[in-house]
Amino acid sequence: AASPDGDTDLVERYRSIRSLLDASPLIDDLDDVQLAWDFTVRPADSFELSTSARAIRAGLESDSSSIDISVDVIEEKSDGCEGLSEIGSFEDYARQLWLRVSVPRILADSTRDSNARSDLEAIRLEAEETNESMATRLGRLNSVGVFVGLPCSLEEQLSSGGALEIERVLFWGHGLFSDRAEALAEAVREVANKAETLVVALDWRGLSRHNFPVVMRALLREPELLRPVASNLVQGFVSIATVVEWVRSGDAVDPSFVSFLKRWSPSIELASDVELLFYGYSAGGILGAGLAGSVVPFDRAVLGAGGDPFTFLLSRSNNFRFYEQVFRLAVVDGFDVRLVLSLLQVFFDDISGVSSSTFTEADAADSDLISGVTNSRTDGRTTPQVLVFAAL
């Protein structure tokens, strides 16, 4: 608790958590509950990146003309869905688009050296206040890959002869050191088909498979290479936010997102109130918490981190105090222990933990991702529903 002159927000937060735990039918004695808090003290200017990411997203949303985007089609596939007669059996994409798009760049221009440091270089922000447009003031990042997949359940509606109005677009957040091609995994395809949603996927800049050699080199020999990772992750947030606003803006942007969908059929349209969803698993769920929580206002978000509950249990519970002491021989404090454990654990997160059981044919309209709670945090097994206090 805080003194009467202390932080009133902190006092109210404590009271709300206490009330929530008091109301839980699963807790008999609050003395058995362990709550841990992480405090990190940083200079105010260290928040420039996340603040700028939100500002850029807000600017794109308020002024669609600032979405100065160029798009190249790298590959187009039409696999078809022959032999699939029931929607429940659809487990594939009927059509795929692989694109390269340009997005606002918040990273400093840098020359890659011969040491294979990839794109994890020194970072700085465009901080000058000018009267130039956002598209002019910010540089462009032209190598952002985007995957777009149309599931067979939507192709069935299209092949019936009528117009197809896409009501939902699902942005997929891949796992640690994977890439946007993870959207081709069976579990993701099953979710897409049963939810009848278009799928869009981008790489997590900074923690995709392209960055794996750099991160391993940093962990083994040059830890200073990890410093720009956070900045590159925020650049990834800006990239995703740009694509989200591109999708949301409809025909207000040239070229429009729907114009590329019409390559498949001129009868495809995006609903005027299209729902934008996010599903992140493993590291994608952890990064997605920052993306969906503070940068992009998705209509629905499922954040799945299979190894995360184990990590917090092992590093916070009094029953594992010995292991914590062993870890602290190598790292600084409990926060670093959890960081290391999370990194190790997500290596073993199996994508089969992605939930598809909530998307049944009978109650697809009532499933959690489509019309349930705004943000769910999955335990990584079968359902995106967990007890509320488990996410505190």
Secondary structure as UniProt FT lines:
FT   TURN            4..5
FT   HELIX           8..23
FT   TURN            25..26
FT   HELIX           30..32
FT   HELIX           44..47
FT   HELIX           48..62
FT   HELIX           64..66
FT   STRAND          71..78
FT   TURN            82..83
FT   HELIX           87..89
FT   STRAND          93..105
FT   TURN            114..115
FT   TURN            118..119
FT   HELIX           134..137
FT   STRAND          139..151
FT   HELIX           152..159
FT   TURN            160..161
FT   STRAND          164..173
FT   TURN            176..177
FT   HELIX           180..184
FT   HELIX           186..195
FT   STRAND          198..202
FT   TURN            205..206
FT   HELIX           209..211
FT   HELIX           212..220
FT   HELIX           223..226
FT   TURN            227..228
FT   HELIX           229..248
FT   HELIX           250..252
FT   HELIX           257..261
FT   TURN            262..264
FT   TURN            266..267
FT   STRAND          268..281
FT   HELIX           283..290
FT   HELIX           291..295
FT   STRAND          300..304
FT   TURN            306..307
FT   HELIX           308..316
FT   HELIX           318..320
FT   HELIX           321..327
FT   TURN            328..330
FT   HELIX           334..346
FT   TURN            347..348
FT   HELIX           351..353
FT   TURN            357..358
FT   HELIX           364..366
FT   HELIX           368..371
FT   STRAND          375..378
FT   HELIX           388..391
//
